[in-house]
Amino acid sequence: MNIPSTPRTDLPYLRRRVKPGTAKPAPAQAPIRAAAAPAPASTPSPSLSLRSPAAAAPAPVSAPSPSLSLRQPATAPAATPATPTATQGGAPRPSGLVLGGAAPDSSTSPRAKKLAAQREKARREDHEVALLFEAPGIRDIFELNLADRVLRLSALESSVGTLLVGGSTAVAWEDVRHVTGGQSVDGHKAGTAVMTSGNRELVGYHGRDALVSLRHVRELRRAIFINRSSSAMGVRLYSGESVALPPAADGTQMVLLLHRIGNVLELRAEPIPHDWSDLQIWQEFDFSMTHRAPTTAYGR
């Protein structure tokens, strides 16, 4: 095989093969390839060259696209006139939706006012609960007596199900509007019954047990339970937790006071003389019976 000592320059396809379908090299780059230094004689293949050309052709500068520019203009455009705003009370008021700013001055609906009042009331009540002294729960005390006289239910225990008081002989209640009433286990009633939105008594007797509807506990202010029997009086929750109060002994009887403080109920045992009547006990704890005005048909 006869291999020439110098490569031939009149046959450009021997130096670089052009694949079918690819663009041909630009005419401006042909002199650069022709002026490239010759390959060393030790390189037998004239069709492959790993050496870079002597001078690289300058990359073409692409013209900026007129449709998209991320650079700020040299001069800021003139400020557009502000949108006219409505004024109220001399102060400008934005027209439209304002996010993160003050709410526009507008008439508040009665529902919004009611919800705002309820939130404020709940905030005050929660603050009152936070200021209470530490008290044991119903799981911590077996009996309310002269040694352990008070316990406090949790918010969940105070609002779920029905609180049942067994063994009592009379009960009196007072709601948040200071409507007061009383009832004995024998069916005698005094004052005014407090009815819930479900047409159910907030406090009352069902058989021999006194019941407190905890679903509407925020309507209750306080209640008192009296026991004149020789057996103990007990309190039981919907969860099954219970606590007892001892029967009368040595001329002293224990009454159960139920107070709502914020969103929790507090149970307290108070000793009183055994010979006091129900009316005396109610007066001692400031339960003054209220009476509802009789309703008559209009125009009669």
Sequence and secondary structure as in RCSB ss.txt:
>XXXX:A:sequence
MNIPSTPRTDLPYLRRRVKPGTAKPAPAQAPIRAAAAPAPASTPSPSLSLRSPAAAAPAPVSAPSPSLSLRQPAT
APAATPATPTATQGGAPRPSGLVLGGAAPDSSTSPRAKKLAAQREKARREDHEVALLFEAPGIRDIFELNLADRV
LRLSALESSVGTLLVGGSTAVAWEDVRHVTGGQSVDGHKAGTAVMTSGNRELVGYHGRDALVSLRHVRELRRAIF
INRSSSAMGVRLYSGESVALPPAADGTQMVLLLHRIGNVLELRAEPIPHDWSDLQIWQEFDFSMTHRAPTTAYGR
>XXXX:A:secstr
    SS  SS GGGT    TTS    GGGHHHHHTS    TT   TT   S  SS          TT   S  SS
          EEETTEEE SS  SSS        HHHHHHHHHHHHHHHHHHHHHTS     TTT SB SSSS E
EE  TTTTTSSEEEEES SEEEEEETT  EEEEETTS EEE   B TTS BSEEEETTEEEEEGGGGGGEEEEEE
E  SSS EEEE TTS EEEE   BTTEEEEEEEEEETTEEEEEEEEEETT  HHHHHHHTT           TT 
